[in-house]
């Protein structure tokens, strides 16, 4: 799986003019399932993200995890993270998992975070979404479970 994490002071996702998910301080997580990913991969990614020390402690050092701060996660499916731009000017997306498989892994990932005590809001899989955020820092990380 691939994920882009953005530390935010707030974030929301809107579908057809309706806000369907919003959070205060925490992480906006754009996530993409790749071929060969399974529930164990989604669980490992959720565990890793919940423990990443991306938030400031009382001394101002980036030393606390999402779980430690009580922050929330807004999880949004983003198949375009699988883009192949190696040929021409039009990205290819055949590197993303098939939609039915990706939907299940997206849900499993979000549930995995919830199971670790992180409040989770989500986007709507496959929908045309408008995502708004206030990036805090800015702090943005890219994770790929297929890379060490």
Long-range contacts (C-beta under 8 A, 24 or more apart in sequence): 1-31, 1-32, 1-33, 1-34, 1-37, 1-41, 1-42, 1-45, 1-105, 1-109, 1-144, 1-145, 2-31, 2-32, 2-34, 2-81, 2-82, 2-142, 2-143, 2-144, 2-145, 3-29, 3-30, 3-31, 3-32, 3-45, 3-49, 3-81, 3-142, 3-143, 4-29, 4-30, 4-78, 4-81, 4-140, 4-141, 4-142, 4-143, 5-29, 5-49, 5-52, 5-54, 5-139, 5-140, 5-141, 5-142, 5-143, 6-30, 6-133, 6-135, 6-138, 6-139, 6-140, 7-54, 7-55, 7-135, 7-136, 7-137, 7-138, 7-139, 7-140, 8-74, 8-133, 8-134, 8-135, 8-136, 9-134, 9-136, 10-133, 10-134, 11-74, 11-131, 11-132, 11-133, 11-134, 12-74, 12-131, 12-132, 12-133, 13-74, 13-76, 13-121, 13-122, 13-123, 13-124, 13-129, 13-130, 13-131, 13-132, 14-129, 14-130, 14-131, 14-132, 15-123, 15-124, 15-127, 15-128, 15-129, 15-130, 20-122, 20-123, 20-124, 21-74, 21-121, 21-122, 21-123, 22-74, 22-121, 23-71, 23-72, 23-73, 23-74, 23-119, 23-121, 24-71, 24-72, 25-69, 25-71, 25-72, 25-136, 26-66, 26-69, 26-71, 26-72, 26-73, 26-74, 26-118, 26-119, 27-54, 27-66, 27-71, 27-72, 27-73, 27-74, 28-73, 28-74, 28-76, 28-131, 28-133, 29-73, 29-74, 29-75, 29-76, 30-76, 30-77, 30-78, 30-81, 31-75, 31-76, 31-77, 31-78, 31-81, 31-106, 31-109, 32-77, 32-78, 32-79, 32-80, 32-81, 32-82, 32-96, 32-97, 32-102, 33-96, 33-97, 33-101, 33-102, 33-105, 33-106, 34-82, 34-95, 34-96, 34-97, 34-146, 35-95, 35-96, 35-97, 35-98, 37-97, 37-101, 37-105, 37-145, 38-105, 39-105, 39-108, 41-105, 41-145, 42-105, 42-108, 42-109, 42-112, 43-108, 43-109, 43-112, 44-145, 45-109, 45-112, 45-143, 45-145, 46-109, 46-112, 46-113, 46-115, 46-116, 47-112, 47-116, 48-143, 49-73, 49-113, 49-143, 50-113, 50-116, 50-117, 50-118, 52-141, 54-139, 54-141, 62-139, 66-118, 67-116, 67-117, 67-118, 71-118, 72-118, 72-119, 72-120, 72-121, 73-110, 73-113, 73-118, 73-119, 73-120, 73-121, 74-120, 74-121, 74-122, 74-123, 75-106, 75-109, 75-110, 75-113, 75-120, 75-121, 75-122, 75-123, 76-122, 76-123, 76-129, 76-131, 77-102, 77-103, 77-106, 77-123, 77-125, 77-126, 99-126
